[in-house]
Every structure is written in structure tokens, then in C-alpha cells.
């Protein structure tokens, strides 16, 4: 369990200077009006689209695989919008970490379904909340924190200085954080009727996975780790939908628990998880993190990678 990250004098050394420059840039622009910040983020995203060709290629492949019925022009348009939202995500990180509460309230749009949390917690259980990798995830968590502080189940950063800022920034809206290797810690939190954020939508390799449909890809490597936590008698499994509208306001919706989950049929269960992820993405496809190699693990190890040019 992580409740804070200590600042160390060694963070002032030369090895961290580039990190400091990046963090100070985010901090300074976080004071600007939100509309201007979103515009700067969009510009950063266009630079990503132009110069980070490998990342753009990954997004192009993912979108082509998932939406084969889209015309080529529509796919290119979605990729560009996705890169713009990637840039916006950079500045949203500064908003989430340093904005005072009154500024967060100004961009609060809506949260639907909080009664589902209350009902399950009243029954003596916690909530395993399935959250896709929204690009605006940092702000989603901050906005959710206005009404309900959850727990972040996360991967600690390799850079100790970034871990310091990430931890302390996320604790603005989370009760505490749990490292992804602390399985017992997450199970204990569910037993204590907490709301725990869990991201089930990346390709974590062959270990503990099933190959099931995700959009138009019939054999997507999908973690069964979700089922280990969902199988606890102390929780119910729900999912979250989130998007940022054209006015810069954030809208969240909690989707009620999956019934008879897990059922004991791993393939069927993780297929249902992927369907929940798809449901969330479909609300705002351009605001999903298409830049990760979602389809890097293939059933046949000898199959050529989708991502090779």
C-alpha cells in the first residue's frame, strides 16, 4: 500500500534534470486556462503524429484491425484525432496532479451510477472497477475523486522522481495506491469494501491469458488476472465509461456488476471483460490509448507481428 512517496535530495542530481524540465513544463502550463491547455495539447499531439512515426504506426495498425469496415480516410482521421488526444493527455496529467479542487469542479460534467457502488458496499463487498486505458485517465480519476475516492492498482514508475510526482499527484483523488505485484493488498482492500480501479485491456503476454475476441480480432491475448480478483467472495465487478466532451467537461458512468462472474469458463469470462472495454471505447474511440501494442502476442509464436512494416 502506498500513501505517499518521499522526496529525496538525490532527486536534485544531474540524472534527473530532464525529468525536472518536463515536470516544470507541465506545472507551469497547468496554470493556464483549460481551453488554452487543451489547444497546446492538441498541437503536441500533431507533433507526435508527425515525428513519432513508430507510435503512429502502432495506432494505425490497431485501428485498422479493430475497425476494418471503416474507410481508409476514416481510419486516418481517427488516427490523427487519437494523436491529438495523446498530446492533450500530457497536459491533462498536469491538471490532475496540481489543479486545486475548485478548478476540477469547474470541469465536472456528470457521474452516473454511484448508487451501484453504494448498494454493493452496503452488502459488505468491495468493487473491482474495470477501467480501460483512457487517454484522459488521470483526469477521470481526479473527477471521480470529487464524489468517491477509490484505490489505484498501478505499475510503479522506473524513474524514482517520476514515481514521486505520480504517487503524490494521484493521491489527490485516491485514498491510497497498490503496486501491481501486491495481490494480497488488493484482495484485502476489496474485503474492506473499497472501490479498486483495475485496467484489464493490455497485452501482458502468454502467462495467464486466453485468446478471445476484441473488436474484429478473434484471438486477442487477454489477461485472466481479472478473474483472480473478481473471484473473491468479497467483491462485485463493474466497469467504467468516461469521456471528455467538446466543452472540456468530463462525464463518467458506472456500469452495474457482471452477473455470475466469474462463471468458471475463463474464455467466456474474459470475452465479457473485452466486451465491457469495447462498450467504453465506443463512447469516444479517439480518446482511447491506441498507442500500445494490443495484439503483439499471437496464438502461434511463429506468426509475423502485426506491427512490422
N, C-alpha and C positions, 0 to 999 in steps of 0.2 A: 504494500500500500504506500502510495506517495502523496504526502500532503504539502510538500514544498521542496524546492531544490536550493541548496545553499550556494551563495556567491563565494568564489574563491579568488584570492589575489592573483593567482596564476592566470586567470582569465584576461588579465591586462597585458600578457606577453605577446610577442610578435606573431605567434602561430594563430592568434585569434583576431588579428587586425582586420582581415577581410570579413570575418563574421560581424565584427563591430560596425563596419561600414554599412553592411546590408541591414543590420538591425536598426542603426541610427536613421537610415533612409526610410525604413518603414515607420519608425516612430515619428519622424518629422512630418511625413505626408499624412499620418493619421490625424493630424490637427486640421487638415484642410476640410472644406465642405465635402460631404459624401459624394455629391454629384461630380465634383472635380476629381475625387479619388477614383471613382468608377471610370471616368474618362481616361485618366492616366493608366489605370489597369488595362483598359481596352487597348490602348496604344502599346503597352508592354506585351500584350498578347499577340498583337500583329507582328511585333519584332520576333517573338517566339515562333510564329508561323513562318516567317521569312528565313530566319537564321538557324533555328534548331530543327534541322531537317529530319534527323532521326526520330525525334519525338513526334513531329508532324506525320511522318510515315507510319508510326505505330497507330496514331489516331485514325489515319486514312484506312489502314488495314482493318482495324476493329469496326469502324463504321460500315465499311463495305461488306464485311462478314455478317454483321448484325442486321443490316438493312438492305438486303440485296434487291428489293423491289424499288428502292429509291433510284432516281435517275442519277447519272454521274454528276450533273450540275447541282442537284440537291445535296448529294454527298459532299461535294467540295464546299458548298455553302455552310453545311453543318460543321465541317472540319474547321473552317475559318471562325465561325461563331464559338466553337469549342476552345480554340486557341485564345480568342478574346476573353472568354470566361476564365481561362487559365491565368491570364495576366491579372484579371480582376481578383482572382483568388489570392494572389500575392499581397495586394493591398488590403484585402479583407482580413488577412491574418493580423495586420497592424490594428485594424478596427477592433477585432475580437480581443486582442491582448491588452489594449490600452484605453479604449473608449470608456469614459465614465458611464454610469448606469443611465443617466438621462439621455445620452446620445443613442444608446441601444434601444431605449423605449421609443425614441423617435422613428426608428426603422422597424419597429414591431408591426407586423401585418396581422397575423392571426395564428392561433394554435387551436386545432380542433382535436377532440378525443381525449383530453386529460382525464375525463371520467373513467376511461378504461384503466389507467394507472390506479386511480383511487379504489376502484372496485376490486382489482386483483390484490392490492396491498391490504385492503380491509379483510380479505380472505386469509391473510397470513403469508402471502407469497411475494416474491420479487418479480421484476420484469426484465427479461432478456430482450432488448430492443434492437432489432436488425436495422442497421443503418448503412446504406450504400455509400461509396466514396463520392459524395457530392463535392464539387469544387469549392462550394461555399460552406463546407462542413464546420470550419472554425466559428463562423458567424451563426450557423444553425445552433451549435451548442450554446453560444452566448445568449441567443434569443430564448432558447428553451430554458436557460437558467433563470430567466425572469419569473417563470411560473413553477419550475421543477428542476432542482439540482440533481443531476444524475452522476454516474461514475464512468470515467473514461477507461476503457480497456485498450491499451496502446503499446506501440513499439518504442522504447526509449531511443533517443537520438544518439548517434555515434559521436557527435561533437558535443562535449560536455557543456560548452557555453550555450549552444542552441537548446540543449536539454534544460538548462536553467530557465531560459526565456519561455520555452514551450510549456514546461511544467507550471511555472508561475502564471503564465498567460491563461492556460486552460483552467486553472483553479479559480479564475474569476467567475466561472459558471458551473464547475463541477465540484462535488463535495470532496472527492479525492480521486486519484488515478491509480490504476492497477497495471503493472507491467504484463505483457502478453504471456510471459512464462509462469506467472503466478496464478495457476489454475485454481489452487485451493483458495486463494484470496477472492477470486471472482465467485466461486461457489458459496463462500461464506457471506459475501455481500448479498447474493440472491436470497440466502437463508434469512438475512436481516431485512428483507423486504425493500431492497434498493432497486432503482432503475439503472440497469447496466447497458451501456452502448456497446454493441458488437458489430464489427464490419466483416461480413462473410463473403465478399464479392471479388476477391483477388485470387490469382493462381498461385497457390502455395506449394505446388509440386505434387508428386505422386503419393507422398506419405499422407495417409488418412484422407483420401479423396475418392469421389465417384465421378465417372464421366457421364454427364447428363446434359439435356438441352439448356442453352442460354440464347435467347433470340433464335436466329436461324442456324446456329452452330449446334448440331445434335450431340456432340461429345465433348463438352467443356469440362475441364478438370475443376471440380467444386469441392471445397473442404467439407469433411464430415465433422470437423471440430465443433461446429454449431450444435450438432446433436448431443455431444458430450455435456454441454451446459444446459441445453434445452431439456435433456432427460432428467435433470434434477427435479425431485418432487417439490422443490421449494420455489418454482418459478413458472411463469407463463411466457410464451414467446410472441411478441408483437413486432410490428415494423413501422418505420417512419418514412413519410414522404415530405420533401422540402423543396422549395424553390424561391428565388428572388424575382420579384415582378419588375416591370419596366420603370416603376417609380422608386426602385431601390428598397422596397419593403420585403420582409421575409415571412413566408407562410409555411406553417408546419401542420402536418396531420398525422395523428397516431392511428394506425390500422389495428383493429382488435386481434386478439390472440388466434393463432392457428389451432384448430381443433384436432384432437387426437394426434398431438405432435410432441415428440417423435412417435411414429407408429410402429417402428421396428423394421421397416423397409427403408434402408438407407437411401437407395436410389430415388424412391418416391419422395422421401422427405427432403432431400437436398434439391430435388426438382421444384418442390413447393417454395423453398427458400429463393431459388433463382427467379421464380415467378413473382415473388414479392419484390425482388430487386428490380425486375423489369417494370413492374407497376409504378415504382418510384421514379425510375429513369424516364418513363414515358411522359411524366408531367412536364419535364424540361430537359430533353435529351442533350442540349448544348451545355448544360450545367453539370454534366457527369464527367468523371475523370477517365476519359478515353485514352489517356496517355500511357497507361500501364499495359503490359503485355498479357492481356486476359487469357489468351489462347496459346501460351508458349508451351504448355505440356500437352502432348498428344498421346492418345492411347497406344499407338505404335511408336516406340522410341526412334525408329528409323524414318519416320515421316518428316519430310523437309519442313522447316519452320515457316509459318505464315509470314514472318516478318523479314525474311531475306529478300533483298531486292534482286 
